[in-house]
Amino acid sequence: MGKLRESADLLEGFRRGDRAALEAVYGEYIDSLCAMLKEGFAIEAAGKRFLFEGYREPWSLEAAAQEVFTRAFSPRARLSYDGLRPYRNYLFTIARNYVVDTFRKRRRSFVPLDDLTEPTRDKIEESLDTRGGPEDVAISREIAGLVSEFVSTLNEMERALFSLRFTRGLSVEVTAREAGVTEYRVKRTEKRIRSRFLRFMKQQGYFEGYRSAKPASMKVTLLALLMGGGG
Amino acid sequence: MGVHRHHTVQHRIDALFTSGLSPAKRAELFAEVEGCVRCGGYYRRHQMLEDALSGTVEGVSPFMRERILEAALAATPIHATRARRILWGRWSPMGAALAAAAMVMFLLWPLGSPSSSRTALPENAGLAPVHVLAAKGVPASATADIGIRVFQVARRGDRVEEKDAVALNDILTFTYTYAKPHDGYLAIFGVQETGEVRWYYPDYGGEKSIRIKGDRVDEPLGDGIDLRVNHTPGWLRIVAVFSDKPVSAEAVESGVDRLRVRGDGAELSNAFPFENFGATSLQYSVIMEIEGER
């Protein structure tokens, strides 16, 4: 049924803009919203039906979800929700409107449905289902092994915070409470762990093929080439 | 958007997944990544790492959830929180303590290993004025209309007198003067030689500046900044921004970044290049020396 329709207090807090109420609503709908934005859906625009292919890339999904919730949490949108209709539908309508706005700016992610034959549609569906392919599975296994290796290098305190924050996915606030340390310390430790993990993965060659050299080293190379050519 | 440079974008991607980026910088980064296959691949690899670290197989990682929520809340006017009121409650008793600051008062300061640069001060804290190397903005005196004063918290056995320099094991605290008829807002942060921000007051994390009462002289903040945490010997520039409207953490961060790029954070003639602070904002800076071997 949805918490907003069940609790008058929550609805009141949500309309008022209480942080706790906004967080509760967010927690209830973030997963289904992201699933919807990722899977794509049909939209109608300019008198035609289009298939929105969904946000397949993590940055585009994050950007879209961020924008949809920003719109949904705006005072106007909060006050416009009557508390009677399912909030999920209300939120998804905001998401659709966002996608239509995007459509007006660029059509790259949209395929006219009327132009598609059945085999082509199947092919698109197949291409959309990219996650979990054999390559991804192999990479995930490789990463899992490296994560285990990295975790074994953490000290006792770091490992305790890693377990709470990363493995159990607890918030900074709850992690701090459970570990008996300040939130600031949790944040600092997390940052340190992430930085070390990044260095570790770079040493393992994880980013090879994607990384770009700094311009300084490029200049040195260019200079060396020029000097070599001149001699 | 300027010229796309892979290494710059990838450096920002690294920052996003290690120390985090403000919502506005994230949005800029997403736009940059969108048009570049190489940086897109780099980002994707990072996301896979984050998913692996948090054991996310399907759906959204808890960290992405936090980032999206942070961005949505940052763009939303949030109703007053309980935490803010508690903070103010803690400040009030400090008024009496500071009024007696001229008297010699001592405290035993706990010397355990600190975990945060910000720490609440006991009510009987002895405070010694700190000598500042330079000040800009508003005269650093109790008679100024607007400004902050910096104090070192005295330890047992210390004489409460002005210090030429502070040490890495010192704790600093501040008072503010805001002799305006209406309430205002105050944000304070400390920057060191590398251009790195050592601390924000209030704590940084998308929060805005604190609301301050008008018609106040030498009002104590009640919290201290522990120099043992995250500081190095050398100069420390403390910047206070008084404004009529709350200053966003994002605006502060972007100003600090611009100054860091210019590499002249210690030069007081250079105001922090903040934008969007509004016409009524006012910066006040002091520079002091932290003793110790570099």
Interface residues (C-beta under 8 A of the other chain):
Chain A: G13 R16 G17 D18 R19 L22 E23 Y26 I30 D31 C34 A35 E57 P58 W59 S60 L61 E62 A63 A65 Q66 F69 T70 A72 F73 S74 P75 D136 I139 S140 I143 A144 V147 F166 T167 G169 S171 V181 T182 Y184 R185 K187 R188 K191 R194 S195 F197 L198 M201 Y206 F207 G209 Y210 R211 S212 A213 K214 P215
Chain B: R5 H6 H7 Q10 D14 F17 T18 S19 G20 P23 R26 A27 L29 F30 V33 E34 R38 G40 G41 Y42 Y43 R44 R45 Q47 M48 L49 A52 L53 S54 G55 G59 V60 P62 M64 R65 E66 R67 I68 L69 A71 A72 L73 A75 T76 P77 I78 H79 T81 S115 S116 S117 R118 D203 G205
